[in-house]
Amino acid sequence: MHIFVILGALVALTFSLSYVIATLRGRVRPNKVTWLIWAIAPLISSAAAFSSGVSWAALPVFMAGFGPILVFIASFLNKGAYWGIERFDYICGAISLLALVAWYLTKDPSIAIILAILSDLLAGLPTLFKGWRFPDTENGFLYLGSVFSAATSFTEVQHWSFTEIAFPFYLILLSLSFFFIIEGRRKYLAKL
């Protein structure tokens, strides 16, 4: 039943396009470091999963990289959607890229996925902190598409191995964290 994974991929694409539109309209201001590495890490993780024999279950992970590359490109098209990159962003980005290089050097798919998760998490910290400090620059609801898409991976799992479930599980936790932190902070600040 690949239908659920395909549906999840379409939902992820819809939410990604919503974020792209919000970026183009200046309603959100993506951190370029985060979105670039968010594109690279899942694409690498899905390549590792594909290389270890995972098939349809890796589609949501692939979509988790495809959507961010669209957002990254859109961030250059609207000057009003620019978010200033600070030292912390560069540090997280550099460590994240080092984890990706380490992934490339390893031959073990499990280590590759751990490093891709580490890279992705470090890349997300600048956006998470930005969402906490300035929740009006993000939309937490747009991360819910990733939750649904990643969850559909579990309908295609064949062996319940680390390489099949680690990145989708991580994506669910990360996306839910973004949703609750950004929207919770927005509600808290609205009460002040």
N, C-alpha and C positions, 0 to 999 in steps of 0.2 A: 504494500500500500504506500506508494510514493506520493500519493495525493496530499497527505498531511505535510510532508516536507516541501512540496511544491507550493502549497498554500502558505506555509510559513515563510518561504522565500518571497512570495508575492507580498505578504504582509510587511516583511522587513523592507522590501523595496518601496512600498507605499509610505511607510514611516520615514524612510531615508529621504524620499522625494519631498515629504512634508517639511523635513528639516532643511533641505536644500531651498525650498520656496521661502521658508522663514528666514533663511540666511540672505537670500536675494532681496527680500523685502526689508531687511535690517531688524527683524524682530528677535533674532538670536545672533550672537557674535561668537563663532567658533574659534577655539584656540587651534591655530594651524599645526602646532607641534603634536597635539593630541590626535587630531583627525588624520594626519598623515600616518602616524605610527599605528593608529587604530585601523588604518587601511592595510598596512604592511603586515602586522602581526597575524591577523586572522587569515590572510591570504597565504602566509607561510605555514601556519598551522594546518590549514586545509590541504595544502600541498603535501605536508608530512603525513596527514591522515590518508590522503589518496595513495601516497607511496607505500603505506603499510597495509593497503587493501580495503580501507574504508571507502564506501561509495556514497550512496544517497545521504547517509548520516552526516557527511561533511558539507553538504550544500548550505545549511544555515550558517556554518562557520565561514564559508566562502562569502555568503551574503553580508556577514558581519564585517567583511573587509571591503566589499564592493560599494556598499552604501557610504562609508566614510570617505572613500576616494572621491565620490560625487560631492560630498560636503566640502572636502578640502578644495576641490576645484571651484566650487561656488563661492568659497570664502575670498577668492581673488577677484570675483566679478562684481562685488558690491563693496566699495570702499567704506561705507557706513557700517558694514558687518565686521570690521576689523577689530580684533582684540590684541592689545599690546602684549608682546612676549617678554617675560621677565627672566631673571637669572634662574629662578626655580624651574621654569619651563625648560630652559636649556639643559639644566642638570638632569631632570627627569628624562628628557629626550635623549641625551647622550648615553645615560645608563641603559635606557631602553634599546637604543641602537646597538650597544655593546652586547646586550642579551641576544639580539637578533644575529649578530656576527657569531656569537658562541653557538647559537642554534645551527648556523650554517656549517660550522666546523665539526659538529657532532654527527655521528652516524646512527644514533639511537633515537627513534621517533618519540619515545616517552620523554627523554630529556629535551628534545626539540620543542615539544608541546609545553613542558614546564617553563622553558625559557621564553616561549612565545607568550604565555600567560603573564609571566613576570614583566616582559616588555610592554604588553598591552596595559597592564595595571599601572606601571610607572608612567606610561604615556597619558593615562587618564587622570592622574593626580592633579595636574594643573587645571583641568576642566572641572574636576570635582571641587577643588578649593575655590575656583572662580564662581562656580554655582552656589557655593556656601556663602561667599562674601557678596556676590552680586547675582542673586537668583533671577533678576529681571533679564539677564543676558542669556538665559537658558530656558528650555521648556522640558521639564521632567517627563511629561506625558509622551514625548516623542521617543523616549527610551523603552517604552512598553512594547513596541513592535519587535525589538530585539529579544525581549523575554519570550514572546510567543514563538518567534522564529527558532530560537535556540531550543525551546522545549520540544519542538517538532522533531529535532534530531533523535530524540529517544524513541520515536515510533519506528526508526530504521535501524536501531542498534542490533547487530547480529551476535556479538560476543561479549558485550558489556565490559570491554577492556578499557584501560586507562586512555588509550589513544582515541577511542570512540566517544567517550563521555566527558573527559576532562574539560575541554574548551567550551562545549555547550553549557556544562554546569557552571563554569566560571562566568560565562556571558550572562546567564540568568542572574547570578548573584550581583555582578557588577551593575547590570541595567536596573535591577530593583533598588540597589543602593543609590544610584543616580536619581531615580524617580523619587524615592522617599526623602533624600537629603535636599534636593532642589525644591520640590513642592512643599515639603515640611518647612523649610526655611522661608519660602515665599509666604506661606500662611502665617508663620510666626512674625515676620516683619510687617505684614499687613495689619496685624493686631496692635502694633506699637503706635 
